[in-house]
Amino acid sequence: MDQPTVGILHPGSMGAAVAACAQANAAEVLWCETGRSPATAKRAAQFGLTPVATLGELLDRGDIVISLCPPAAAEDLAHDVAELGFTGVYVEANAINPERSQRSAALLEPAATVVDGGVVGSPPVRGKTPTLYLSGPADATERIEALFAGTAVQTRTLGAEVGKASALKLSYASFQKTSRVLAALAVGMAREHGVDQELIEVASRRTDSYLAEPEYVAKTAARAWRWGPELGEAADTLAAAGLPPEMLRAAASTLARWTDLKDDSELTLTDALDRLAQP
């Protein structure tokens, strides 16, 4: 099979790194520069992605398009792609709930073939090897598996039903990311009473306790703008299953206190906890 031309929507920290891995088995990896920030342009250039002027050009040239954007924008982006008549394989890899993935598929099909995707793990840089879980038509998921074969992005197909990959992604995120939020709250409470170091010491006696990694609180704060909406999606998924969503909604509300700290790499633990204590 000829190497496909791939488009990435949009090259954020995860999207750009995933797209860079796709270059190993693609003829070219495109991104649309219209309306994107200088930081996005710099990131895309660093990963060797090819800029195009319009979304229409990207879709005309692309055989496979991968959508990795903030959850709130996912369906609008799918609608824009559908309006332009895309006929290739569309990988809906955003952290959205299964119902929204299915709505995106309904917008795009039958002109396009939709593969549901969910990335679990950190961006594939500096030795990290995330897994891209897939669900959808077998011939399409096989193409995505081939696209990332031999790269730092591992793939695993869960079946033919669109929504399965999204469900797995949010199931994992609901625990992993809420646990980080709970760790931040616990450290903040202990600090208020002058026992934060003692708390960390207690936690360090246990294996793999997030409480033994207080430095991760600052990283959590810097990622709150993404993690909060993801937990909102996970809460909707719980509610749809008849399970209580309140814990995840509360975690999303906590993360909202950090929203304006978006990707602040200079943030310290003290800064993050101070902001958390402000209503």
PyMOL commands that set and color helices and strands:
alter all, ss='L'
color gray80, all
select helices_A, chain A and resi 13-25+38-46+55-61+71-83+98-108+138-147+164-192+196-204+210-212+216-222+224-240+246-256+259-261+269-276
alter helices_A, ss='H'
color red, helices_A
select strands_A, chain A and resi 5-9+28-32+50-52+64-67+89-92+113-120+131-135+154-157
alter strands_A, ss='S'
color yellow, strands_A
deselect
rebuild
show_as cartoon
